[in-house]
């Protein structure tokens, strides 16, 4: 009887999760008039193509190890939900590419990024919160903020990030199991926009950003 009740509770929980209400944001089409995309002496962007498909290309003209840049559409108040996108590192020797969420502004957000040049090592995936003008990656070099993954170099790969409260799960290329599970998201970054992220490297290509924001 006890097992039967537990089974009913589990089924109810699964059903509730499956029916959880969400708001869908399809951000696969980038309109520069509606997005915040930096364009200056050190950074440029192009609505071009990579690997035979249309994409947003972000290019860094001058390298700076403290550089981190966002491209996002303001007005989305994402707290919890599912983020999916495709990204390709255009740097032959490996760069730093990824996404940002709960974006308050250019210097306050959560990010998870990828190092294709470190594929197969603990440095392949990196989590960090950004909360000041300088990109402070050196404060998050501990392995507890990192995870292993196989990442292709100079090719597209798919990313899915599931965010719930202080927990984040990161899936690469439609894998059944997450490559990274992190349960210490920054409590000061509660909600905000979602967008693309580029670190200190010459450039990356981005496409197919879709956000399911749980109500």
C-alpha positions in Angstrom: 0.0 0.0 0.0 2.8 2.4 0.9 4.6 1.7 -2.4 1.4 2.3 -4.3 0.9 5.7 -2.6 4.4 6.7 -3.4 3.9 5.7 -7.0 0.8 7.8 -7.2 2.6 10.8 -5.7 5.5 10.3 -8.2 3.1 10.1 -11.1 1.3 13.3 -9.9 4.6 15.1 -9.6 5.7 14.1 -13.1 2.4 15.1 -14.5 2.5 18.5 -12.8 6.0 19.1 -14.1 5.0 18.1 -17.6 2.0 20.4 -17.5 3.9 23.3 -16.0 2.9 26.6 -17.6 5.6 28.4 -19.5 5.9 31.4 -21.9 7.7 30.7 -25.1 10.2 33.2 -26.6 11.5 32.4 -30.0 14.6 34.5 -30.4 15.9 32.8 -33.5 15.5 35.9 -35.6 17.8 38.7 -34.5 16.5 42.2 -35.2 19.4 44.7 -34.4 16.8 47.4 -33.8 15.2 45.4 -31.0 18.4 43.7 -29.6 21.3 45.1 -27.6 24.4 44.2 -29.6 27.7 46.0 -28.9 29.3 47.6 -31.9 32.4 49.7 -31.3 36.2 50.0 -32.0 36.9 46.6 -30.4 33.7 44.6 -31.2 31.5 44.1 -34.3 28.7 41.9 -35.4 27.2 40.6 -38.7 24.0 38.9 -39.7 25.7 36.4 -41.9 26.2 32.7 -42.1 28.4 30.0 -40.8 28.6 26.3 -41.9 26.0 27.0 -44.5 23.3 28.4 -42.2 22.2 31.9 -41.2 23.6 33.1 -38.0 24.6 36.1 -35.8 28.4 36.5 -36.0 30.0 38.4 -33.2 33.7 39.3 -33.8 36.2 40.8 -31.4 38.8 43.0 -33.1 41.1 43.5 -30.1 41.9 40.7 -27.6 41.6 41.5 -23.9 41.5 38.8 -21.2 39.0 40.8 -19.3 36.6 41.0 -22.2 33.1 39.5 -22.1 30.2 40.7 -24.3 26.5 40.1 -24.6 23.9 40.2 -27.4 20.3 40.0 -26.2 16.8 41.2 -26.6 15.7 43.3 -23.5 12.2 43.0 -22.0 12.3 39.3 -21.2 12.1 38.5 -17.4 13.5 35.0 -17.3 13.8 33.4 -13.8 13.4 29.7 -14.3 12.9 27.6 -17.4 14.7 26.0 -20.4 17.1 27.7 -22.8 18.2 26.1 -26.1 20.5 27.4 -28.8 23.2 26.5 -31.2 26.7 27.9 -31.1 30.0 27.5 -33.1 33.4 28.7 -32.1 35.0 30.3 -35.1 38.5 30.4 -33.4 40.8 27.7 -34.9 42.6 27.1 -31.6 39.6 27.4 -29.4 37.7 30.3 -27.9 35.1 31.1 -25.2 31.5 31.0 -26.3 28.2 30.5 -24.6 25.0 32.1 -23.3 23.9 34.4 -20.5 20.7 34.4 -18.5 19.0 36.4 -15.8 20.7 39.4 -17.5 20.2 42.7 -15.6 22.6 44.7 -17.7 26.0 44.3 -19.5 27.8 43.6 -16.2 25.2 41.7 -14.2 24.2 38.2 -15.3 24.7 34.5 -15.0 26.7 32.8 -17.7 27.7 29.3 -18.8 30.3 29.1 -21.5 32.2 26.5 -23.4 35.8 26.0 -24.4 35.9 23.7 -27.5 39.7 23.9 -27.4 39.5 22.1 -24.0 37.1 19.4 -25.2 37.2 16.3 -23.1 38.7 18.0 -20.0 37.3 19.5 -16.8 37.7 23.0 -18.4 35.2 22.3 -21.3 32.2 23.9 -19.5 32.5 26.9 -17.2 29.9 28.6 -15.0 30.3 32.0 -13.5 28.2 35.0 -12.4 29.2 38.4 -13.7 28.6 41.2 -11.3 31.1 44.0 -12.1 32.6 45.9 -15.0 35.6 43.6 -15.4 35.0 40.0 -16.4 36.4 38.3 -13.4 36.9 34.7 -14.6 39.9 34.2 -12.3 37.6 34.0 -9.3 35.9 30.9 -10.7 38.8 28.6 -11.8 37.9 26.0 -9.2 36.7 22.6 -10.7 33.4 23.0 -8.8 32.4 25.6 -11.4 33.5 23.5 -14.3 32.6 20.2 -16.1 33.8 17.8 -18.8 32.2 17.6 -22.2 33.1 16.7 -25.8 32.8 19.8 -27.9 33.5 20.1 -31.6 36.0 22.7 -32.8 34.8 25.2 -35.5 31.5 23.4 -35.8 27.9 23.9 -34.6 26.8 22.2 -31.4 23.5 22.4 -29.5 23.1 23.6 -26.0 20.2 23.1 -23.6 20.2 24.7 -20.1 17.5 24.0 -17.5 17.3 26.5 -14.7 15.2 26.0 -11.6 15.9 28.2 -8.6 19.6 27.9 -7.6 20.1 24.8 -9.8 21.3 24.6 -13.4 21.6 21.5 -15.7 23.6 21.8 -19.0 23.1 19.4 -21.9 25.3 19.2 -25.0 24.2 18.0 -28.4 20.8 16.5 -27.2 22.5 14.1 -24.7 20.1 12.3 -22.4 22.2 13.2 -19.3 23.5 16.6 -18.4 27.2 17.3 -18.8 27.0 19.7 -15.9 24.8 20.0 -12.8 25.4 23.0 -10.6 23.3 23.9 -7.6 24.8 27.2 -6.5 23.5 29.9 -8.8 24.1 33.4 -7.6 21.2 34.5 -5.3 21.6 38.2 -6.2 20.8 37.5 -9.9 17.2 36.5 -9.7 15.8 37.2 -13.1 16.4 39.0 -16.4 16.9 38.6 -20.1 18.6 35.8 -22.0 21.1 36.1 -24.8 24.4 35.1 -26.4 27.8 35.5 -24.8 31.3 35.9 -26.2 34.5 35.8 -24.2 38.1 36.8 -25.1 38.4 35.3 -28.6 38.1 36.5 -32.2 34.5 35.4 -32.7 31.6 33.0 -32.7 28.4 32.1 -34.5 25.0 31.9 -32.8 21.5 30.8 -33.9 18.2 29.2 -32.8 17.8 30.8 -29.4 14.5 29.6 -27.9 13.5 30.3 -24.3 10.7 28.6 -22.3 10.2 30.7 -19.2 8.2 29.0 -16.4 5.4 31.1 -15.0 
